[in-house]
Amino acid sequence: MAGIPVPHADIRIQVTAQDLVRISYPISLKPWIARLLPNKISLPIRTLELDSMGSFVWQHIDGKTSVLELSEIVTKKYACHPSEAEHSVAAFVRQLGRRGILGLR
């Protein structure tokens, strides 16, 4: 929970007319597959559109705010139980990390 989410440099962010965040990112490959491909190959780009809560959390990811602090912000905004917010934000960050969108420091 003390980890600080940081967006990777190779993603692109758009905000839709409905104020939802749309993230475009290259797919991440397993290291053994990446070694088999030529260095100059461009990876396919995927797009992920976040829902309103995900967009709210994304807008607070600034490279300074920890996962715990993000969950506290969510608790205040959505008037939910702190443990529910902690679980939801941690799962959100973990999922974006698996996709190669975020890293933790």
C-alpha positions, 0 to 999 in steps of 0.5 A: 500500500506504500507503493507509488504508482507511476505511469510508463512513458510509452502510454498515451492518454485521452479524455473522452467527451464523457470525462472518461480516461482512454489509455493506449499502450503497447502490449507487453511481451514475456521476456523470452518472447521479446528476445525472439523478436527483432528490436525494430519491430513495433508492438501492437497498441491496445486501448483501455477505456476506464469507467468513472471511478477508474478515471477518477483514480487515474487523474490522481496518479501523479507519481507522488501519491501512494496506493494508500493515499489514493484509497483515502481519496476514493473513500472520501469521494465515494463515501465507502468503507476504507477497506473496500477502497483499499482493496479496489484501488490495489486491484486497479493498480495491480491490473494496470501493472499487469498490462504494462501501463503502470509501475510502482516505486 
